[in-house]
Amino acid sequence: MTFTLPDTAATTDPAAPLLDADFYAFQHQLSEPEQRALSGIRHFLDTEVRPFADDHWERAESPRHLVPRIAELGLFGNAFPETAQFPNSAVFRGWVALEISRADPSTATFIGVHSGLAMTAIAVGGSAEQKAEWLPRLAAGELVAAFGLTEPGHGSDTARGLETTAERRRRDDGEDEWVLNGSKRWIGNGAFADLVVIWARDVADDQVKGFLVRTPTPGFHASKIERKQSLRAVENADIELSGVVVPERDRLQEIHSFRDVAIVLRLTRADVAWQGLGVAVGAYEAALAYAKSRVQFGKPIASFQLVQQKLANALANITACIALCMRVSQMQDEGLQADHHSAMAKAFVTARMRETVALCREIVGGNGIQLDHGVARYFADAEAVYTFEGTFDMNSLIVGRAITGIAAFV
């Protein structure tokens, strides 16, 4: 697979910001090849994703037809040397996450689960053989993956409260296998995934371990969660595991406890901060376009002082969040990133995102609750992004633990 820039990207001026909301031109810190690649990705998103996002959102259906194109463009697996097609830096990947979420937060979540969570779990916790077997296939979009950690009774306290069990047993042929029993909830992509990374507690040593579960396996059952009002085009699932047998070769060999799981979450939590930033940018762009075109009292509402104040506040939020996201990704590239750095980014950015989409919803007025005017989808989707990958409260307490040396949540 080779990524080819569209003709429109070839004429992009690298001296100009690709993103109008990048008020302080942070993108000038990207190299020219990175800016050109980002321009090509934006072209794909604006022409093949954004025009159909509202329709999929309203029908609550994941745009699965995009999987081959997403894979062809290299948007799966760019974090891993085995499958990367773009510059392999956390900063560049962050800008890509922003752009995808700016076009459609549901598509960003689909990619984030498949590539960010599931593939990262294999890259961090898999053996060399497991990486070679699974990462290329997942990057090529041959299979869709999901990440099964959250349970019906355990979200924030998963580290201590995980109830799904894994019991090791010896087969007649002398090989080991595991029997999984339990339940998972809110599993993104889970309704149609081919492979799910399931986290379960070993009944022998009480440690959390990871397992690669092929969804046709007997005893595995996934049911789509209905009646959602946020990220509707993400097909989350309830998963039941009843005597699911997994061979030892499909246990993630380098995962020995929840500390190893936390490494995956640390890496992906910063990506969610970028995703939240993309939601804010998408809402801001829609509100700005609306304000320029909507005429009241004989002139565009963009000429009114209170509307300009809301736009200025929204842009200030976005600018501060870009700075925070840039730095946490730079720290990841420098090997300096810790859990509390990712936690602060996720908490702060998604709080400012929530505030920004509310400002944008106010600008669009009564039309702000209708999909046709651009803001409503971001306004609704922001609620899910605000909550997943650690709630605001839990991420704040992770930062508080780093500040004080005292854990307030155990």
C-alpha positions as CSV (number, residue, x, y, z in Angstrom):
1,M,0.0,0.0,0.0
2,T,1.4,3.4,-1.0
3,F,-0.3,6.6,0.0
4,T,-0.7,9.0,-3.0
5,L,-1.6,12.6,-2.4
6,P,-4.6,14.0,-4.3
7,D,-3.8,16.7,-6.8
8,T,-5.4,19.3,-4.5
9,A,-2.8,18.6,-1.9
10,A,0.1,19.1,-4.2
11,T,-0.8,22.8,-4.5
12,T,-1.0,23.3,-0.7
13,D,1.2,26.2,0.5
14,P,3.2,24.7,3.4
15,A,3.7,28.3,4.7
16,A,0.0,28.6,5.3
17,P,-1.9,26.8,8.1
18,L,-4.0,23.9,6.9
19,L,-6.5,24.6,9.6
20,D,-8.2,28.0,9.9
21,A,-8.8,27.4,13.6
22,D,-5.0,27.1,14.1
23,F,-4.9,30.8,15.1
24,Y,-1.2,30.7,16.3
25,A,0.0,28.6,13.3
26,F,1.2,25.6,15.4
27,Q,1.2,23.6,12.2
28,H,4.3,25.5,11.1
29,Q,6.1,23.2,13.5
30,L,5.3,20.2,11.2
31,S,7.7,19.4,8.4
32,E,6.7,20.2,4.8
33,P,6.1,16.5,4.0
34,E,3.9,16.2,7.2
35,Q,1.9,19.2,6.1
36,R,1.4,17.8,2.6
37,A,0.4,14.4,4.0
38,L,-2.1,16.1,6.3
39,S,-3.5,18.1,3.5
40,G,-4.1,14.9,1.5
41,I,-5.8,13.3,4.5
42,R,-8.0,16.3,4.9
43,H,-9.0,16.1,1.3
44,F,-10.1,12.5,1.7
45,L,-12.1,13.4,4.9
46,D,-13.8,16.4,3.3
47,T,-14.8,14.5,0.2
48,E,-15.5,11.0,1.3
49,V,-16.3,11.1,5.0
50,R,-17.9,14.5,6.0
51,P,-20.6,14.5,3.3
52,F,-22.1,11.2,4.6
53,A,-21.5,11.6,8.3
54,D,-24.9,13.0,9.2
55,D,-26.7,10.2,7.4
56,H,-24.8,7.5,9.1
57,W,-25.2,9.2,12.5
58,E,-28.9,9.5,12.1
59,R,-29.2,5.8,11.1
60,A,-26.9,4.7,13.9
61,E,-24.8,2.7,11.4
62,S,-21.0,2.7,11.2
63,P,-19.7,3.6,7.8
64,R,-18.1,0.2,7.2
65,H,-17.7,0.9,3.5
66,L,-14.9,3.3,4.4
67,V,-12.7,0.6,5.9
68,P,-10.8,-0.3,2.6
69,R,-10.2,3.4,1.8
70,I,-9.0,4.2,5.3
71,A,-6.6,1.3,5.1
72,E,-5.5,2.2,1.6
73,L,-4.7,5.7,2.8
74,G,-2.6,4.3,5.7
75,L,-4.8,5.7,8.5
76,F,-4.7,2.3,10.4
77,G,-1.5,1.5,12.2
78,N,0.6,4.5,11.6
79,A,1.9,4.3,15.2
80,F,3.7,1.1,14.6
81,P,7.0,0.6,12.6
82,E,5.7,-2.6,11.1
83,T,2.8,-0.8,9.3
84,A,3.5,3.0,9.3
85,Q,3.1,4.8,6.0
86,F,3.4,8.4,7.2
87,P,5.9,10.2,9.4
88,N,5.9,8.2,12.6
89,S,5.7,10.8,15.3
90,A,3.1,11.3,18.0
91,V,2.7,14.9,17.1
92,F,1.8,14.1,13.5
93,R,-0.5,11.3,14.6
94,G,-2.2,13.8,16.9
95,W,-2.9,16.2,14.0
96,V,-4.3,13.3,12.0
97,A,-6.6,12.4,14.9
98,L,-7.8,16.1,15.1
99,E,-8.6,16.1,11.3
100,I,-10.5,12.9,11.4
101,S,-12.6,14.0,14.4
102,R,-13.1,17.4,12.8
103,A,-14.7,15.6,9.9
104,D,-16.6,13.0,11.9
105,P,-16.1,12.1,15.6
106,S,-17.7,8.6,15.0
107,T,-15.2,7.8,12.3
108,A,-12.4,9.0,14.6
109,T,-13.7,6.8,17.4
110,F,-13.9,3.8,15.0
111,I,-10.3,4.3,14.0
112,G,-9.2,5.1,17.6
113,V,-10.7,1.8,18.8
114,H,-9.4,-0.4,15.9
115,S,-6.0,1.2,15.5
116,G,-5.4,3.2,18.8
117,L,-6.6,0.7,21.4
118,A,-6.7,-2.8,19.8
119,M,-3.6,-2.5,17.6
120,T,-1.6,-0.7,20.4
121,A,-2.5,-3.5,22.8
122,I,-1.0,-6.0,20.4
123,A,2.0,-3.8,19.7
124,V,2.7,-3.3,23.4
125,G,1.6,-6.7,24.7
126,G,2.1,-9.1,21.9
127,S,5.0,-11.4,21.1
128,A,7.0,-10.9,17.9
129,E,4.9,-13.7,16.4
130,Q,1.6,-12.1,17.4
131,K,2.7,-8.7,16.0
132,A,3.7,-10.3,12.7
133,E,0.4,-12.3,12.5
134,W,-2.0,-9.5,13.4
135,L,-0.7,-6.0,12.9
136,P,-0.3,-6.1,9.0
137,R,-3.8,-7.6,8.6
138,L,-5.4,-5.0,10.9
139,A,-3.5,-2.2,9.2
140,A,-4.7,-3.5,5.8
141,G,-8.3,-3.5,7.0
142,E,-8.7,-7.2,6.4
143,L,-10.1,-7.5,9.9
144,V,-11.9,-5.0,12.2
145,A,-10.8,-5.0,15.9
146,A,-12.3,-4.0,19.2
147,F,-11.0,-3.5,22.7
148,G,-12.9,-5.2,25.6
149,L,-12.1,-3.6,28.9
150,T,-15.1,-1.8,30.4
151,E,-17.7,-4.0,32.1
152,P,-21.4,-3.4,33.1
153,G,-20.4,-2.8,36.7
154,H,-16.9,-1.4,36.3
155,G,-15.7,1.6,34.3
156,S,-13.5,3.9,36.4
157,D,-12.6,1.1,38.9
158,T,-11.7,-1.5,36.3
159,A,-8.2,-2.0,37.7
160,R,-9.5,-3.3,41.0
161,G,-13.0,-4.5,40.0
162,L,-12.5,-6.4,36.8
163,E,-14.8,-9.4,37.0
164,T,-14.3,-11.2,33.7
165,T,-12.3,-14.4,34.5
166,A,-9.7,-16.4,32.7
167,E,-8.9,-20.0,33.8
168,R,-6.0,-21.9,32.4
169,R,-6.3,-25.6,31.7
170,R,-4.3,-28.3,30.0
171,R,-5.7,-30.0,26.9
172,D,-5.4,-33.7,26.2
173,D,-2.7,-33.0,23.6
174,G,-0.6,-31.2,26.3
175,E,-1.2,-27.7,25.0
176,D,-2.6,-25.0,27.3
177,E,-5.8,-23.0,26.7
178,W,-7.9,-20.5,28.6
179,V,-11.6,-20.4,29.4
180,L,-13.1,-16.9,29.6
181,N,-16.3,-16.0,31.4
182,G,-17.8,-12.6,32.0
183,S,-19.4,-9.5,30.4
184,K,-18.2,-6.3,28.7
185,R,-20.1,-3.1,27.9
186,W,-19.7,-0.1,25.7
187,I,-17.3,-1.9,23.4
188,G,-16.8,0.3,20.3
189,N,-16.8,-1.7,17.0
190,G,-17.9,-4.7,19.1
191,A,-21.2,-5.2,17.2
192,F,-19.3,-6.3,14.0
193,A,-15.6,-6.8,15.0
194,D,-13.7,-9.8,13.8
195,L,-11.3,-9.7,16.7
196,V,-11.7,-8.4,20.2
197,V,-8.9,-7.8,22.7
198,I,-10.5,-9.1,25.9
199,W,-9.1,-8.3,29.3
200,A,-9.7,-10.8,32.0
201,R,-8.5,-11.7,35.5
202,D,-6.5,-14.9,35.9
203,V,-8.2,-16.9,38.6
204,A,-4.8,-18.4,39.6
205,D,-2.8,-15.3,40.3
206,D,-5.5,-12.6,40.3
207,Q,-3.6,-10.6,37.6
208,V,-5.2,-9.0,34.5
209,K,-4.2,-10.6,31.2
210,G,-5.1,-9.9,27.6
211,F,-6.6,-12.4,25.1
212,L,-7.2,-12.1,21.3
213,V,-10.7,-13.5,20.8
214,R,-12.0,-14.3,17.3
215,T,-15.7,-13.4,17.4
216,P,-16.9,-16.6,15.7
217,T,-15.6,-18.5,18.8
218,P,-18.4,-20.5,20.5
219,G,-19.7,-18.8,23.7
220,F,-18.9,-15.2,22.4
221,H,-22.0,-13.1,21.9
222,A,-22.2,-9.4,21.0
223,S,-25.4,-7.3,20.9
224,K,-25.5,-3.7,19.6
225,I,-26.4,-1.1,22.2
226,E,-29.4,0.9,20.9
227,R,-31.0,4.2,21.8
228,K,-27.7,6.2,22.0
229,Q,-27.7,9.9,21.7
230,S,-23.9,10.4,21.2
231,L,-21.5,8.9,18.7
232,R,-24.5,7.1,17.1
233,A,-22.5,5.9,14.2
234,V,-20.2,3.9,16.5
235,E,-21.7,0.5,17.0
236,N,-21.0,-0.2,20.6
237,A,-21.8,-3.6,22.0
238,D,-22.6,-5.5,25.1
239,I,-20.5,-8.7,25.0
240,E,-21.2,-11.9,26.9
241,L,-18.4,-14.5,27.3
242,S,-19.7,-17.9,28.3
243,G,-17.0,-20.6,28.4
244,V,-15.1,-19.0,25.5
245,V,-12.0,-21.1,24.8
246,V,-8.8,-19.3,23.8
247,P,-5.6,-21.1,23.0
248,E,-2.4,-20.0,24.8
249,R,-0.9,-18.7,21.6
250,D,-3.7,-16.1,21.6
251,R,-2.9,-14.8,25.0
252,L,-0.9,-11.5,24.8
253,Q,2.4,-12.8,25.9
254,E,3.9,-9.5,27.3
255,I,0.9,-8.6,29.4
256,H,1.4,-9.7,33.0
257,S,-0.8,-7.3,35.1
258,F,-3.0,-4.2,34.8
259,R,0.2,-2.1,34.9
260,D,0.9,-3.3,31.3
261,V,-2.7,-2.4,30.4
262,A,-2.2,1.1,31.8
263,I,0.7,1.6,29.3
264,V,-1.8,1.2,26.4
265,L,-4.2,3.6,28.0
266,R,-1.5,6.2,28.6
267,L,-0.6,6.2,24.9
268,T,-4.2,6.3,23.7
269,R,-5.5,8.9,26.2
270,A,-3.4,11.6,24.6
271,D,-5.0,10.6,21.3
272,V,-8.4,11.2,22.8
273,A,-7.3,14.7,23.8
274,W,-6.6,15.4,20.1
275,Q,-9.9,13.8,19.2
276,G,-11.7,16.1,21.6
277,L,-9.9,19.0,20.0
278,G,-11.1,17.9,16.6
279,V,-14.7,17.9,17.9
280,A,-14.3,21.5,19.1
281,V,-12.8,22.6,15.8
282,G,-15.6,21.0,13.7
283,A,-18.2,22.7,15.8
284,Y,-16.3,26.1,15.6
285,E,-16.0,25.9,11.8
286,A,-19.7,25.1,11.4
287,A,-20.8,27.9,13.7
288,L,-18.5,30.4,12.0
289,A,-19.8,29.5,8.6
290,Y,-23.4,29.8,9.9
291,A,-22.8,33.1,11.5
292,K,-21.4,34.6,8.3
293,S,-24.4,33.4,6.3
294,R,-27.3,33.8,8.7
295,V,-29.0,37.2,8.3
296,Q,-31.0,38.8,11.1
297,F,-32.1,42.4,11.5
298,G,-30.7,43.0,8.0
299,K,-27.1,41.9,8.5
300,P,-25.1,38.7,9.2
301,I,-25.2,37.7,12.8
302,A,-21.4,37.5,12.6
303,S,-21.5,41.3,12.8
304,F,-23.1,41.2,16.3
305,Q,-20.8,41.8,19.3
306,L,-22.1,38.9,21.4
307,V,-21.7,36.4,18.5
308,Q,-18.1,37.6,18.0
309,Q,-17.4,37.2,21.7
310,K,-18.6,33.6,21.6
311,L,-16.4,32.9,18.5
312,A,-13.4,34.5,20.2
313,N,-13.9,32.4,23.3
314,A,-14.3,29.3,21.3
315,L,-11.1,30.0,19.3
316,A,-9.2,30.8,22.5
317,N,-10.2,27.4,23.9
318,I,-9.1,25.7,20.7
319,T,-5.8,27.5,20.7
320,A,-5.0,26.6,24.3
321,C,-5.9,23.0,23.7
322,I,-3.6,22.8,20.6
323,A,-0.7,24.0,22.7
324,L,-1.4,21.4,25.4
325,C,-1.9,18.6,22.9
326,M,1.3,19.5,21.0
327,R,3.3,19.4,24.2
328,V,2.0,16.1,25.5
329,S,2.7,14.5,22.1
330,Q,6.2,16.0,22.0
331,M,6.8,14.5,25.4
332,Q,5.6,11.1,24.0
333,D,8.1,11.4,21.2
334,E,10.8,12.4,23.7
335,G,10.0,9.5,26.0
336,L,8.9,11.8,28.8
337,Q,5.2,11.2,28.9
338,A,3.7,9.8,32.1
339,D,0.1,8.8,33.0
340,H,-0.6,12.2,34.6
341,H,0.5,14.1,31.5
342,S,-2.0,12.2,29.3
343,A,-4.6,12.5,32.0
344,M,-4.3,16.3,32.3
345,A,-4.5,16.6,28.5
346,K,-7.6,14.4,28.2
347,A,-9.4,16.2,31.1
348,F,-8.6,19.7,30.2
349,V,-9.1,19.4,26.4
350,T,-12.4,17.6,26.7
351,A,-13.7,20.1,29.3
352,R,-12.8,23.0,26.9
353,M,-14.4,21.0,24.1
354,R,-17.6,20.7,26.0
355,E,-17.6,24.5,26.6
356,T,-16.8,25.2,23.0
357,V,-19.5,23.1,21.4
358,A,-22.0,24.8,23.8
359,L,-20.9,28.2,22.6
360,C,-21.2,27.1,19.0
361,R,-24.7,25.6,19.7
362,E,-25.7,29.1,21.0
363,I,-24.5,30.8,17.9
364,V,-26.6,28.7,15.7
365,G,-29.7,29.2,17.9
366,G,-32.8,27.2,17.2
367,N,-31.2,25.6,14.1
368,G,-28.4,24.3,16.3
369,I,-30.5,21.2,17.2
370,Q,-30.8,20.1,13.6
371,L,-28.2,18.0,11.8
372,D,-28.4,20.1,8.6
373,H,-26.7,23.1,10.2
374,G,-23.5,21.3,11.2
375,V,-23.2,21.9,15.0
376,A,-25.8,19.4,16.4
377,R,-23.7,16.2,15.7
378,Y,-20.6,17.7,17.4
379,F,-22.7,19.0,20.3
380,A,-24.1,15.5,20.9
381,D,-20.9,13.6,20.2
382,A,-18.9,15.7,22.7
383,E,-20.7,14.0,25.6
384,A,-19.2,10.6,24.8
385,V,-15.7,11.9,24.1
386,Y,-15.9,13.8,27.4
387,T,-16.5,10.5,29.2
388,F,-14.6,7.7,27.6
389,E,-10.9,6.9,28.1
390,G,-11.4,8.1,31.7
391,T,-13.9,10.5,33.0
392,F,-13.0,14.1,33.8
393,D,-13.1,13.3,37.5
394,M,-10.8,10.3,37.3
395,N,-8.3,12.0,35.0
396,S,-8.2,15.0,37.4
397,L,-7.5,12.7,40.3
398,I,-4.6,11.1,38.4
399,V,-3.2,14.5,38.1
400,G,-4.0,15.2,41.8
401,R,-2.1,12.1,42.8
402,A,1.0,13.3,40.9
403,I,0.7,16.7,42.5
404,T,0.3,15.5,46.1
405,G,1.6,12.0,46.2
406,I,-1.7,10.9,47.6
407,A,-4.2,8.7,45.7
408,A,-7.7,9.9,46.3
409,F,-9.6,7.2,44.5
410,V,-8.5,4.0,46.2
